[in-house]
Amino acid sequence: MLDNEVMELLGIEYPIIQAPMAGGVTTSELVVAVSNSGGLGMIGAGYMTADQMREQIREITQLTDNTFGINLFVPTEFEVPEEEVETANQLLQPIREQLNIDAKDSLEIPQYKKVLAEFHEQINVVIEEKVPVCSFTFGIPSRDVIKELKRYGIIVIGTATTVKEAMEIEKEGMDMVVVQGSEAGGHRGNFLVEHEESLVGLMSLIPQVVDNVNIPVVSSGGIMDGRGLMASICLGAKGVQMGTAFLTCKESGASELHKEEILQAHEDQIVFTRSFSGKWARGVNNKFIMEMQQNEASLPSFPVQNTLTKGIRKASSSQRNREFMSLWSGQSPRLAKSQTVNALMKTIIAEAKTICNKN
């Protein structure tokens, strides 16, 4: 029914990739459950050190013989404008006080050179630990990095939000492309165009990308069930990448409060913000987003703002205070369920088969 080159290339039974959600969501338990259920489990390693990556990769290889992958953030040059940092800290200070965060907590502002060096350490770990699949978000790594990964037989996947970005990913020699529709939860993967220009709906994006690249296309954004999978296949995609659907699963490392918020949310409560990280991302609306909205444009870019809000996000999560947490979610929260990965995978495939049989 769904046999295609993506499944063959990735060595998976079903054309379903679990989105690599950074920040602790992609526990070893989640990744293994997805891979053992016939999909591709993915580690979201964007915020991990090379040592943390190595530890989790080894843990997963002990738990499954099936294919799994890892995702890295491509570092892009950034500045640390002192005025913007000072303004952001002034805005954040009342919230820190409200959450009883020690003002003495040091904030190590990231430096581009250090971030770039850490990225190359991550690449070395992927190669040394023989991870079968490596995907990238926020840009395209250098041709040297892509060639080196491919030299070791690692499948390399890019993330695009527009046709031009997908074409660039193919041109640089990557094996396949995940196209991210504007419905997708979490951070936007745009890198050639600004936020507004990158907001193409998935149903519009898939066929236009398929018509303009020769590498396999995987769709992502708002897909939660067999209907979304089959709609993507009909439009020319060879598979889907799903985030929010797996985030609310039992094996996910998302906090229980985060899961509850998605399970109770409606589609009109899912908004865009750059207040948490300095990069546009989609999630459940709350007090922090609304309070920061009028100053959003003046906040420092990623990863600087992300560092400034780290303590707030951590404290609000441990205090079970939804109002200052980054509650990332796609636009289909009404379709989210609290269930095991295996139950979700079985349901998706059963729904897809039913649709196929009707036709």
Secondary structure, 3 states (H helix, E strand, C coil): CCCCHHHHHHCCCCCEEECCCCCCCCCHHHHHHHHHCCCEEEEECCCCCHHHHHHHHHHHHHHCCCCEEEEEECCCCCCCCHHHHHHHHHHHHHHHHHCCCCCCCCCCCCCHHHHHHHHHHHHHHHHHCCCCEEEEECCCCCHHHHHHHHHCCCEEEEEECCHHHHHHHHHCCCCEEEEECCCCCEECCCCCCCCHHHCCCHHHHHHHHHCCCCCCEEEECCCCCHHHHHHHHHCCCCEEEECHHHHCCCCCCCCHHHHHHHHHCCHHHEEEECCCCCCCEEEECCHHHHHHHHHHHHCCCCCHHHHHCHHHHHHHHHCCCHHHCCCECCCCHHHCCCCCHHHHHHHHHHHHHHHHHHC
